[in-house]
Amino acid sequence: MYKGNWKITKTPAPFGNGEWYLYDLSVDPGETNNVAAANPEIFKSMIKEYHAYATKVGVFELPPGEGSRKQLVINAIKGTAKNYWYLLAGLAVGFLTLMYFMVLFAKRFMKLNKK
């Protein structure tokens, strides 16, 4: 999150340690020096603003060991099921019908081979 020349970041594992960092981009555009300890008021203010924003728009933290890719797949499956439930239901009915006729065919085939 940016506020003037200030930026806070938090990078979860496995790419980071999950800690918040504060950078002064006017003197450190490469974001190499965490200045949170030297500027605690700004740091706390920005963290507070981030949490207010996150609550407002529905951002949630992933539990340890979870990744954004997994959550994206889950969201995609939920969205597909919600938007195309009728197609999925039709496919399920079609598959069950196919299985029923395959079982009938197999039973008849077995009876013909026994004679």
TIGUDO-233407 format. One record per residue: y, z, x of N, C-alpha, C in turn; residue in three letters; residue number from 0. Coordinates in nm, 4 decimals. Layout:
<pts>
<pt n_y="Y" n_z="Z" n_x="X" ca_y="Y" ca_z="Z" ca_x="X" c_y="Y" c_z="Z" c_x="X" lovex="ala" lumdo="NUM"/>
...
</pts>
This chain:
<pts>
<pt n_y="-0.1158" n_z="0.0000" n_x="0.0844" ca_y="0.0000" ca_z="0.0000" ca_x="0.0000" c_y="0.1237" c_z="0.0000" c_x="0.0902" lovex="met" lumdo="0"/>
<pt n_y="0.2235" n_z="-0.0755" n_x="0.0488" ca_y="0.3465" ca_z="-0.0868" ca_x="0.1260" c_y="0.4618" c_z="-0.0159" c_x="0.0557" lovex="tyr" lumdo="1"/>
<pt n_y="0.5516" n_z="0.0383" n_x="0.1353" ca_y="0.6761" ca_z="0.0953" ca_x="0.0849" c_y="0.7784" c_z="0.0803" c_x="0.1969" lovex="lys" lumdo="2"/>
<pt n_y="0.8639" n_z="-0.0200" n_x="0.1842" ca_y="0.9564" ca_z="-0.0503" ca_x="0.2926" c_y="0.8807" c_z="-0.0938" c_x="0.4161" lovex="gly" lumdo="3"/>
<pt n_y="0.9081" n_z="-0.0279" n_x="0.5287" ca_y="0.8371" ca_z="-0.0592" ca_x="0.6530" c_y="0.7072" c_z="0.0192" c_x="0.6682" lovex="asn" lumdo="4"/>
<pt n_y="0.6748" n_z="0.1014" n_x="0.5695" ca_y="0.5570" ca_z="0.1875" ca_x="0.5785" c_y="0.4382" c_z="0.1239" c_x="0.5082" lovex="trp" lumdo="5"/>
<pt n_y="0.3206" n_z="0.1521" n_x="0.5616" ca_y="0.1964" ca_z="0.1025" ca_x="0.5018" c_y="0.0887" c_z="0.2089" c_x="0.5162" lovex="lys" lumdo="6"/>
<pt n_y="0.0153" n_z="0.2349" n_x="0.4065" ca_y="-0.1013" ca_z="0.3221" ca_x="0.4156" c_y="-0.2259" c_z="0.2364" c_x="0.3929" lovex="ile" lumdo="7"/>
<pt n_y="-0.3303" n_z="0.2711" n_x="0.4628" ca_y="-0.4576" ca_z="0.2004" ca_x="0.4479" c_y="-0.5713" c_z="0.3015" c_x="0.4490" lovex="thr" lumdo="8"/>
<pt n_y="-0.6791" n_z="0.2592" n_x="0.3873" ca_y="-0.8029" ca_z="0.3384" ca_x="0.3881" c_y="-0.9176" c_z="0.2391" c_x="0.3874" lovex="lys" lumdo="9"/>
<pt n_y="-0.9984" n_z="0.2426" n_x="0.4909" ca_y="-1.1108" ca_z="0.1502" ca_x="0.5021" c_y="-1.2406" c_z="0.2300" c_x="0.4988" lovex="thr" lumdo="10"/>
<pt n_y="-1.3204" n_z="0.2103" n_x="0.3926" ca_y="-1.4462" ca_z="0.2850" ca_x="0.3822" c_y="-1.5523" c_z="0.2333" c_x="0.4793" lovex="pro" lumdo="11"/>
<pt n_y="-1.6563" n_z="0.3141" n_x="0.4982" ca_y="-1.7698" ca_z="0.2749" ca_x="0.5820" c_y="-1.8340" c_z="0.1513" c_x="0.5191" lovex="ala" lumdo="12"/>
<pt n_y="-1.8933" n_z="0.0659" n_x="0.5904" ca_y="-1.9268" ca_z="0.0736" ca_x="0.7326" c_y="-1.8188" c_z="0.0180" c_x="0.8246" lovex="pro" lumdo="13"/>
<pt n_y="-1.7077" n_z="-0.0300" n_x="0.7682" ca_y="-1.6041" ca_z="-0.0917" ca_x="0.8500" c_y="-1.4974" c_z="0.0064" c_x="0.8966" lovex="phe" lumdo="14"/>
<pt n_y="-1.4942" n_z="0.1250" n_x="0.8384" ca_y="-1.3977" ca_z="0.2274" ca_x="0.8771" c_y="-1.4564" c_z="0.3649" c_x="0.8548" lovex="gly" lumdo="15"/>
<pt n_y="-1.3707" n_z="0.4662" n_x="0.8678" ca_y="-1.4198" ca_z="0.6032" ca_x="0.8519" c_y="-1.3798" c_z="0.6651" c_x="0.7179" lovex="asn" lumdo="16"/>
<pt n_y="-1.3127" n_z="0.5899" n_x="0.6314" ca_y="-1.2761" ca_z="0.6403" ca_x="0.4998" c_y="-1.1535" c_z="0.7294" c_x="0.4976" lovex="gly" lumdo="17"/>
<pt n_y="-1.0837" n_z="0.7414" n_x="0.6107" ca_y="-0.9629" ca_z="0.8240" ca_x="0.6196" c_y="-0.8399" c_z="0.7378" c_x="0.5927" lovex="glu" lumdo="18"/>
<pt n_y="-0.7351" n_z="0.8028" n_x="0.5420" ca_y="-0.6076" ca_z="0.7347" ca_x="0.5200" c_y="-0.5297" c_z="0.7282" c_x="0.6507" lovex="trp" lumdo="19"/>
<pt n_y="-0.4587" n_z="0.6171" n_x="0.6710" ca_y="-0.3736" ca_z="0.5980" ca_x="0.7878" c_y="-0.2352" c_z="0.5551" c_x="0.7408" lovex="tyr" lumdo="20"/>
<pt n_y="-0.1332" n_z="0.5970" n_x="0.8139" ca_y="0.0042" ca_z="0.5563" ca_x="0.7867" c_y="0.0567" c_z="0.4807" c_x="0.9081" lovex="leu" lumdo="21"/>
<pt n_y="0.1155" n_z="0.3658" n_x="0.8828" ca_y="0.1721" ca_z="0.2849" ca_x="0.9909" c_y="0.3182" c_z="0.2553" c_x="0.9609" lovex="tyr" lumdo="22"/>
<pt n_y="0.4005" n_z="0.2543" n_x="1.0657" ca_y="0.5398" ca_z="0.2120" ca_x="1.0565" c_y="0.5446" c_z="0.0692" c_x="1.1099" lovex="asp" lumdo="23"/>
<pt n_y="0.5483" n_z="-0.0268" n_x="1.0201" ca_y="0.5391" ca_z="-0.1662" ca_x="1.0597" c_y="0.6622" c_z="-0.2167" c_x="1.1346" lovex="leu" lumdo="24"/>
<pt n_y="0.7744" n_z="-0.1434" n_x="1.1252" ca_y="0.8935" ca_z="-0.1865" ca_x="1.1984" c_y="0.8765" c_z="-0.1705" c_x="1.3489" lovex="ser" lumdo="25"/>
<pt n_y="0.7948" n_z="-0.0753" n_x="1.3917" ca_y="0.7716" ca_z="-0.0541" ca_x="1.5353" c_y="0.6275" c_z="-0.0806" c_x="1.5760" lovex="val" lumdo="26"/>
<pt n_y="0.5388" n_z="-0.0953" n_x="1.4776" ca_y="0.3960" ca_z="-0.1148" ca_x="1.5065" c_y="0.3362" c_z="-0.2186" c_x="1.4107" lovex="asp" lumdo="27"/>
<pt n_y="0.3772" n_z="-0.3459" n_x="1.4247" ca_y="0.3270" ca_z="-0.4472" ca_x="1.3309" c_y="0.1770" c_z="-0.4729" c_x="1.3441" lovex="pro" lumdo="28"/>
<pt n_y="0.1179" n_z="-0.4331" n_x="1.4559" ca_y="-0.0253" ca_z="-0.4512" ca_x="1.4765" c_y="-0.1098" c_z="-0.3393" c_x="1.4179" lovex="gly" lumdo="29"/>
<pt n_y="-0.0450" n_z="-0.2394" n_x="1.3602" ca_y="-0.1124" ca_z="-0.1250" ca_x="1.2975" c_y="-0.2114" c_z="-0.0590" c_x="1.3927" lovex="glu" lumdo="30"/>
<pt n_y="-0.1598" n_z="-0.0155" n_x="1.5064" ca_y="-0.2457" ca_z="0.0486" ca_x="1.6067" c_y="-0.2252" c_z="0.1993" c_x="1.6181" lovex="thr" lumdo="31"/>
<pt n_y="-0.1111" n_z="0.2511" n_x="1.5685" ca_y="-0.0808" ca_z="0.3934" ca_x="1.5823" c_y="-0.0653" c_z="0.4588" c_x="1.4462" lovex="asn" lumdo="32"/>
<pt n_y="-0.1542" n_z="0.5511" n_x="1.4160" ca_y="-0.1463" ca_z="0.6277" ca_x="1.2917" c_y="-0.0358" c_z="0.7316" c_x="1.3070" lovex="asn" lumdo="33"/>
<pt n_y="0.0672" n_z="0.7217" n_x="1.2230" ca_y="0.1806" ca_z="0.8135" ca_x="1.2338" c_y="0.1848" c_z="0.9110" c_x="1.1161" lovex="val" lumdo="34"/>
<pt n_y="0.0727" n_z="0.9354" n_x="1.0526" ca_y="0.0678" ca_z="1.0260" ca_x="0.9371" c_y="0.1071" c_z="1.1682" c_x="0.9760" lovex="ala" lumdo="35"/>
<pt n_y="0.0609" n_z="1.2163" n_x="1.0890" ca_y="0.0922" ca_z="1.3534" ca_x="1.1309" c_y="0.2403" c_z="1.3707" c_x="1.1621" lovex="ala" lumdo="36"/>
<pt n_y="0.3043" n_z="1.2665" n_x="1.2117" ca_y="0.4459" ca_z="1.2748" ca_x="1.2469" c_y="0.5375" c_z="1.2562" c_x="1.1257" lovex="ala" lumdo="37"/>
<pt n_y="0.4826" n_z="1.2029" n_x="1.0158" ca_y="0.5621" ca_z="1.1757" ca_x="0.8953" c_y="0.4881" c_z="1.2248" c_x="0.7711" lovex="asn" lumdo="38"/>
<pt n_y="0.4623" n_z="1.3551" n_x="0.7612" ca_y="0.3782" ca_z="1.4052" ca_x="0.6523" c_y="0.4390" c_z="1.3854" c_x="0.5130" lovex="pro" lumdo="39"/>
<pt n_y="0.5729" n_z="1.3908" n_x="0.5014" ca_y="0.6342" ca_z="1.3750" ca_x="0.3691" c_y="0.6124" c_z="1.2336" c_x="0.3158" lovex="glu" lumdo="40"/>
<pt n_y="0.6368" n_z="1.1354" n_x="0.4016" ca_y="0.6175" ca_z="0.9954" ca_x="0.3623" c_y="0.4711" c_z="0.9706" c_x="0.3315" lovex="ile" lumdo="41"/>
<pt n_y="0.3834" n_z="1.0220" n_x="0.4157" ca_y="0.2392" ca_z="1.0039" ca_x="0.3982" c_y="0.1936" c_z="1.0614" c_x="0.2644" lovex="phe" lumdo="42"/>
<pt n_y="0.2307" n_z="1.1848" n_x="0.2354" ca_y="0.1904" ca_z="1.2481" ca_x="0.1093" c_y="0.2489" c_z="1.1751" c_x="-0.0107" lovex="lys" lumdo="43"/>
<pt n_y="0.3733" n_z="1.1312" n_x="0.0018" ca_y="0.4391" ca_z="1.0595" ca_x="-0.1066" c_y="0.3664" c_z="0.9279" c_x="-0.1379" lovex="ser" lumdo="44"/>
<pt n_y="0.3297" n_z="0.8560" n_x="-0.0340" ca_y="0.2618" ca_z="0.7271" ca_x="-0.0547" c_y="0.1207" c_z="0.7460" c_x="-0.1100" lovex="met" lumdo="45"/>
<pt n_y="0.0516" n_z="0.8497" n_x="-0.0638" ca_y="-0.0820" ca_z="0.8790" ca_x="-0.1178" c_y="-0.0701" c_z="0.9120" c_x="-0.2667" lovex="ile" lumdo="46"/>
<pt n_y="0.0301" n_z="0.9916" n_x="-0.3016" ca_y="0.0526" ca_z="1.0276" ca_x="-0.4417" c_y="0.0819" c_z="0.9029" c_x="-0.5256" lovex="lys" lumdo="47"/>
<pt n_y="0.1662" n_z="0.8149" n_x="-0.4728" ca_y="0.1985" ca_z="0.6906" ca_x="-0.5432" c_y="0.0746" c_z="0.6034" c_x="-0.5601" lovex="glu" lumdo="48"/>
<pt n_y="-0.0083" n_z="0.5980" n_x="-0.4558" ca_y="-0.1311" ca_z="0.5190" ca_x="-0.4649" c_y="-0.2215" c_z="0.5728" c_x="-0.5753" lovex="tyr" lumdo="49"/>
<pt n_y="-0.2399" n_z="0.7042" n_x="-0.5789" ca_y="-0.3272" ca_z="0.7631" ca_x="-0.6805" c_y="-0.2733" c_z="0.7400" c_x="-0.8216" lovex="his" lumdo="50"/>
<pt n_y="-0.1428" n_z="0.7451" n_x="-0.8384" ca_y="-0.0829" ca_z="0.7162" ca_x="-0.9696" c_y="-0.1102" c_z="0.5707" c_x="-1.0083" lovex="ala" lumdo="51"/>
<pt n_y="-0.0918" n_z="0.4800" n_x="-0.9131" ca_y="-0.1200" ca_z="0.3381" ca_x="-0.9377" c_y="-0.2681" c_z="0.3169" c_x="-0.9696" lovex="tyr" lumdo="52"/>
<pt n_y="-0.3552" n_z="0.3788" n_x="-0.8899" ca_y="-0.4990" ca_z="0.3625" ca_x="-0.9095" c_y="-0.5421" c_z="0.4119" c_x="-1.0478" lovex="ala" lumdo="53"/>
<pt n_y="-0.4842" n_z="0.5218" n_x="-1.0923" ca_y="-0.5151" ca_z="0.5746" ca_x="-1.2250" c_y="-0.4647" c_z="0.4798" c_x="-1.3326" lovex="thr" lumdo="54"/>
<pt n_y="-0.3456" n_z="0.4269" n_x="-1.3125" ca_y="-0.2846" ca_z="0.3374" ca_x="-1.4117" c_y="-0.3652" c_z="0.2096" c_x="-1.4317" lovex="lys" lumdo="55"/>
<pt n_y="-0.4123" n_z="0.1490" n_x="-1.3243" ca_y="-0.4818" ca_z="0.0205" ca_x="-1.3347" c_y="-0.6337" c_z="0.0333" c_x="-1.3350" lovex="val" lumdo="56"/>
<pt n_y="-0.6875" n_z="0.1542" n_x="-1.3179" ca_y="-0.8321" ca_z="0.1740" ca_x="-1.3265" c_y="-0.9085" c_z="0.1518" c_x="-1.1978" lovex="gly" lumdo="57"/>
<pt n_y="-0.8449" n_z="0.1733" n_x="-1.0842" ca_y="-0.9155" ca_z="0.1633" ca_x="-0.9558" c_y="-1.0070" c_z="0.2838" c_x="-0.9421" lovex="val" lumdo="58"/>
<pt n_y="-1.1279" n_z="0.2617" n_x="-0.8944" ca_y="-1.2173" ca_z="0.3748" ca_x="-0.8695" c_y="-1.2788" c_z="0.3598" c_x="-0.7318" lovex="phe" lumdo="59"/>
<pt n_y="-1.3088" n_z="0.4730" n_x="-0.6723" ca_y="-1.3679" ca_z="0.4752" ca_x="-0.5387" c_y="-1.5186" c_z="0.4563" c_x="-0.5513" lovex="glu" lumdo="60"/>
<pt n_y="-1.5728" n_z="0.3739" n_x="-0.4657" ca_y="-1.7167" ca_z="0.3553" ca_x="-0.4641" c_y="-1.7819" c_z="0.4742" c_x="-0.3949" lovex="leu" lumdo="61"/>
<pt n_y="-1.8958" n_z="0.5187" n_x="-0.4455" ca_y="-1.9664" ca_z="0.6289" ca_x="-0.3796" c_y="-2.0128" c_z="0.5874" c_x="-0.2400" lovex="pro" lumdo="62"/>
<pt n_y="-2.0377" n_z="0.6843" n_x="-0.1535" ca_y="-2.0871" ca_z="0.6517" ca_x="-0.0192" c_y="-2.2156" c_z="0.5693" c_x="-0.0275" lovex="pro" lumdo="63"/>
<pt n_y="-2.2237" n_z="0.4684" n_x="0.0557" ca_y="-2.3414" ca_z="0.3832" ca_x="0.0574" c_y="-2.3329" c_z="0.2646" c_x="-0.0376" lovex="gly" lumdo="64"/>
<pt n_y="-2.2362" n_z="0.2662" n_x="-0.1259" ca_y="-2.2184" ca_z="0.1552" ca_x="-0.2186" c_y="-2.1176" c_z="0.0577" c_x="-0.1603" lovex="glu" lumdo="65"/>
<pt n_y="-2.1342" n_z="-0.0685" n_x="-0.1910" ca_y="-2.0427" ca_z="-0.1687" ca_x="-0.1394" c_y="-1.9788" c_z="-0.2483" c_x="-0.2512" lovex="gly" lumdo="66"/>
<pt n_y="-1.8712" n_z="-0.3132" n_x="-0.2179" ca_y="-1.8010" ca_z="-0.3924" ca_x="-0.3186" c_y="-1.8848" c_z="-0.5116" c_x="-0.3636" lovex="ser" lumdo="67"/>
<pt n_y="-1.9651" n_z="-0.5671" n_x="-0.2759" ca_y="-2.0479" ca_z="-0.6818" ca_x="-0.3125" c_y="-2.1460" c_z="-0.6436" c_x="-0.4238" lovex="arg" lumdo="68"/>
<pt n_y="-2.2094" n_z="-0.5287" n_x="-0.4102" ca_y="-2.3030" ca_z="-0.4828" ca_x="-0.5129" c_y="-2.2305" c_z="-0.4640" c_x="-0.6458" lovex="lys" lumdo="69"/>
<pt n_y="-2.1120" n_z="-0.4048" n_x="-0.6418" ca_y="-2.0361" ca_z="-0.3827" ca_x="-0.7644" c_y="-1.9930" c_z="-0.5152" c_x="-0.8266" lovex="gln" lumdo="70"/>
<pt n_y="-1.9574" n_z="-0.6129" n_x="-0.7444" ca_y="-1.9211" ca_z="-0.7445" ca_x="-0.7968" c_y="-2.0390" c_z="-0.8104" c_x="-0.8683" lovex="leu" lumdo="71"/>
<pt n_y="-2.1588" n_z="-0.7960" n_x="-0.8124" ca_y="-2.2780" ca_z="-0.8523" ca_x="-0.8765" c_y="-2.3031" c_z="-0.7826" c_x="-1.0100" lovex="val" lumdo="72"/>
<pt n_y="-2.2926" n_z="-0.6508" n_x="-1.0122" ca_y="-2.3121" ca_z="-0.5757" ca_x="-1.1368" c_y="-2.2106" c_z="-0.6195" c_x="-1.2414" lovex="ile" lumdo="73"/>
<pt n_y="-2.0834" n_z="-0.6310" n_x="-1.2019" ca_y="-1.9798" ca_z="-0.6736" ca_x="-1.2955" c_y="-2.0049" c_z="-0.8155" c_x="-1.3456" lovex="asn" lumdo="74"/>
<pt n_y="-2.0523" n_z="-0.9045" n_x="-1.2574" ca_y="-2.0810" ca_z="-1.0418" ca_x="-1.2980" c_y="-2.1947" c_z="-1.0461" c_x="-1.3994" lovex="ala" lumdo="75"/>
<pt n_y="-2.2982" n_z="-0.9667" n_x="-1.3763" ca_y="-2.4111" ca_z="-0.9634" ca_x="-1.4702" c_y="-2.3652" c_z="-0.9093" c_x="-1.6049" lovex="ile" lumdo="76"/>
<pt n_y="-2.2873" n_z="-0.8017" n_x="-1.6028" ca_y="-2.2363" ca_z="-0.7456" ca_x="-1.7290" c_y="-2.1489" c_z="-0.8463" c_x="-1.8028" lovex="lys" lumdo="77"/>
<pt n_y="-2.0622" n_z="-0.9154" n_x="-1.7294" ca_y="-1.9748" ca_z="-1.0147" ca_x="-1.7917" c_y="-2.0524" c_z="-1.1300" c_x="-1.8505" lovex="gly" lumdo="78"/>
<pt n_y="-2.1551" n_z="-1.1764" n_x="-1.7774" ca_y="-2.2381" ca_z="-1.2860" ca_x="-1.8275" c_y="-2.3123" c_z="-1.2434" c_x="-1.9525" lovex="thr" lumdo="79"/>
<pt n_y="-2.3706" n_z="-1.1240" n_x="-1.9492" ca_y="-2.4444" ca_z="-1.0749" ca_x="-2.0663" c_y="-2.3517" c_z="-1.0593" c_x="-2.1864" lovex="ala" lumdo="80"/>
<pt n_y="-2.2312" n_z="-1.0119" n_x="-2.1628" ca_y="-2.1361" ca_z="-0.9910" ca_x="-2.2725" c_y="-2.0896" c_z="-1.1238" c_x="-2.3312" lovex="lys" lumdo="81"/>
<pt n_y="-2.0613" n_z="-1.2213" n_x="-2.2464" ca_y="-2.0063" ca_z="-1.3482" ca_x="-2.2923" c_y="-2.1111" c_z="-1.4476" c_x="-2.3401" lovex="asn" lumdo="82"/>
<pt n_y="-2.2329" n_z="-1.4378" n_x="-2.2902" ca_y="-2.3360" ca_z="-1.5366" ca_x="-2.3230" c_y="-2.4624" c_z="-1.4716" c_x="-2.3773" lovex="tyr" lumdo="83"/>
<pt n_y="-2.4486" n_z="-1.3620" n_x="-2.4504" ca_y="-2.5648" ca_z="-1.2901" ca_x="-2.5020" c_y="-2.6504" c_z="-1.3784" c_x="-2.5905" lovex="trp" lumdo="84"/>
<pt n_y="-2.5876" n_z="-1.4652" n_x="-2.6683" ca_y="-2.6622" ca_z="-1.5498" ca_x="-2.7611" c_y="-2.7490" c_z="-1.6506" c_x="-2.6850" lovex="tyr" lumdo="85"/>
<pt n_y="-2.6995" n_z="-1.7011" n_x="-2.5720" ca_y="-2.7811" ca_z="-1.7907" ca_x="-2.4908" c_y="-2.8968" c_z="-1.7160" c_x="-2.4265" lovex="leu" lumdo="86"/>
<pt n_y="-2.8679" n_z="-1.5961" n_x="-2.3758" ca_y="-2.9743" ca_z="-1.5159" ca_x="-2.3153" c_y="-3.0801" c_z="-1.4780" c_x="-2.4179" lovex="leu" lumdo="87"/>
<pt n_y="-3.0366" n_z="-1.4452" n_x="-2.5407" ca_y="-3.1325" ca_z="-1.4131" ca_x="-2.6469" c_y="-3.2169" c_z="-1.5352" c_x="-2.6803" lovex="ala" lumdo="88"/>
<pt n_y="-3.1550" n_z="-1.6509" n_x="-2.6869" ca_y="-3.2291" ca_z="-1.7750" ca_x="-2.7136" c_y="-3.3305" c_z="-1.8049" c_x="-2.6046" lovex="gly" lumdo="89"/>
<pt n_y="-3.2913" n_z="-1.7834" n_x="-2.4797" ca_y="-3.3856" ca_z="-1.8035" ca_x="-2.3690" c_y="-3.5025" c_z="-1.7055" c_x="-2.3775" lovex="leu" lumdo="90"/>
<pt n_y="-3.4741" n_z="-1.5823" n_x="-2.4141" ca_y="-3.5806" ca_z="-1.4823" ca_x="-2.4258" c_y="-3.6774" c_z="-1.5206" c_x="-2.5374" lovex="ala" lumdo="91"/>
<pt n_y="-3.6247" n_z="-1.5619" n_x="-2.6513" ca_y="-3.7106" ca_z="-1.6039" ca_x="-2.7627" c_y="-3.7922" c_z="-1.7263" c_x="-2.7218" lovex="val" lumdo="92"/>
<pt n_y="-3.7295" n_z="-1.8210" n_x="-2.6562" ca_y="-3.8010" ca_z="-1.9397" ca_x="-2.6096" c_y="-3.9114" c_z="-1.9048" c_x="-2.5115" lovex="gly" lumdo="93"/>
<pt n_y="-3.8826" n_z="-1.8140" n_x="-2.4187" ca_y="-3.9843" ca_z="-1.7730" ca_x="-2.3214" c_y="-4.1015" c_z="-1.7029" c_x="-2.3898" lovex="phe" lumdo="94"/>
<pt n_y="-4.0716" n_z="-1.6132" n_x="-2.4843" ca_y="-4.1793" ca_z="-1.5431" ca_x="-2.5553" c_y="-4.2624" c_z="-1.6403" c_x="-2.6383" lovex="leu" lumdo="95"/>
<pt n_y="-4.1981" n_z="-1.7374" n_x="-2.6994" ca_y="-4.2714" ca_z="-1.8389" ca_x="-2.7761" c_y="-4.3621" c_z="-1.9194" c_x="-2.6842" lovex="thr" lumdo="96"/>
<pt n_y="-4.3109" n_z="-1.9596" n_x="-2.5703" ca_y="-4.3915" ca_z="-2.0327" ca_x="-2.4731" c_y="-4.5115" c_z="-1.9499" c_x="-2.4276" lovex="leu" lumdo="97"/>
<pt n_y="-4.4900" n_z="-1.8231" n_x="-2.4007" ca_y="-4.6000" ca_z="-1.7362" ca_x="-2.3587" c_y="-4.7049" c_z="-1.7235" c_x="-2.4690" lovex="met" lumdo="98"/>
<pt n_y="-4.6613" n_z="-1.7134" n_x="-2.5944" ca_y="-4.7538" ca_z="-1.7026" ca_x="-2.7082" c_y="-4.8436" c_z="-1.8258" c_x="-2.7147" lovex="tyr" lumdo="99"/>
<pt n_y="-4.7846" n_z="-1.9442" n_x="-2.7041" ca_y="-4.8644" ca_z="-2.0664" ca_x="-2.7123" c_y="-4.9521" c_z="-2.0838" c_x="-2.5898" lovex="phe" lumdo="100"/>
<pt n_y="-4.9099" n_z="-2.0358" n_x="-2.4764" ca_y="-4.9967" ca_z="-2.0422" ca_x="-2.3579" c_y="-5.1194" c_z="-1.9535" c_x="-2.3746" lovex="met" lumdo="101"/>
<pt n_y="-5.1015" n_z="-1.8364" n_x="-2.4340" ca_y="-5.2145" ca_z="-1.7467" ca_x="-2.4590" c_y="-5.3093" c_z="-1.8111" c_x="-2.5596" lovex="val" lumdo="102"/>
<pt n_y="-5.2563" n_z="-1.8693" n_x="-2.6670" ca_y="-5.3410" ca_z="-1.9382" ca_x="-2.7649" c_y="-5.4187" c_z="-2.0517" c_x="-2.7004" lovex="leu" lumdo="103"/>
<pt n_y="-5.3529" n_z="-2.1303" n_x="-2.6195" ca_y="-5.4180" ca_z="-2.2406" ca_x="-2.5510" c_y="-5.5274" c_z="-2.1895" c_x="-2.4588" lovex="phe" lumdo="104"/>
<pt n_y="-5.4990" n_z="-2.0827" n_x="-2.3853" ca_y="-5.5986" ca_z="-2.0267" ca_x="-2.2924" c_y="-5.7203" c_z="-1.9759" c_x="-2.3683" lovex="ala" lumdo="105"/>
<pt n_y="-5.7004" n_z="-1.9116" n_x="-2.4852" ca_y="-5.8133" ca_z="-1.8632" ca_x="-2.5645" c_y="-5.8987" c_z="-1.9788" c_x="-2.6139" lovex="lys" lumdo="106"/>
<pt n_y="-5.8345" n_z="-2.0826" n_x="-2.6632" ca_y="-5.9099" ca_z="-2.1990" ca_x="-2.7126" c_y="-5.9820" c_z="-2.2690" c_x="-2.5983" lovex="arg" lumdo="107"/>
<pt n_y="-5.9184" n_z="-2.2797" n_x="-2.4856" ca_y="-5.9795" ca_z="-2.3427" ca_x="-2.3698" c_y="-6.1016" c_z="-2.2642" c_x="-2.3246" lovex="phe" lumdo="108"/>
<pt n_y="-6.0939" n_z="-2.1313" n_x="-2.3286" ca_y="-6.2057" ca_z="-2.0456" ca_x="-2.2885" c_y="-6.3212" c_z="-2.0610" c_x="-2.3865" lovex="met" lumdo="109"/>
<pt n_y="-6.2907" n_z="-2.0728" n_x="-2.5175" ca_y="-6.3962" ca_z="-2.0910" ca_x="-2.6176" c_y="-6.4650" c_z="-2.2260" c_x="-2.5979" lovex="lys" lumdo="110"/>
<pt n_y="-6.3908" n_z="-2.3306" n_x="-2.5669" ca_y="-6.4499" ca_z="-2.4624" ca_x="-2.5469" c_y="-6.5384" c_z="-2.4653" c_x="-2.4230" lovex="leu" lumdo="111"/>
<pt n_y="-6.5033" n_z="-2.3944" n_x="-2.3217" ca_y="-6.5835" ca_z="-2.3918" ca_x="-2.1980" c_y="-6.7102" c_z="-2.3096" c_x="-2.2147" lovex="asn" lumdo="112"/>
<pt n_y="-6.7138" n_z="-2.2161" n_x="-2.3100" ca_y="-6.8332" ca_z="-2.1331" ca_x="-2.3303" c_y="-6.9414" c_z="-2.2112" c_x="-2.4044" lovex="lys" lumdo="113"/>
<pt n_y="-6.9041" n_z="-2.3116" n_x="-2.4801" ca_y="-7.0035" ca_z="-2.3899" ca_x="-2.5595" c_y="-7.0759" c_z="-2.4890" c_x="-2.4779" lovex="lys" lumdo="114"/>
</pts>
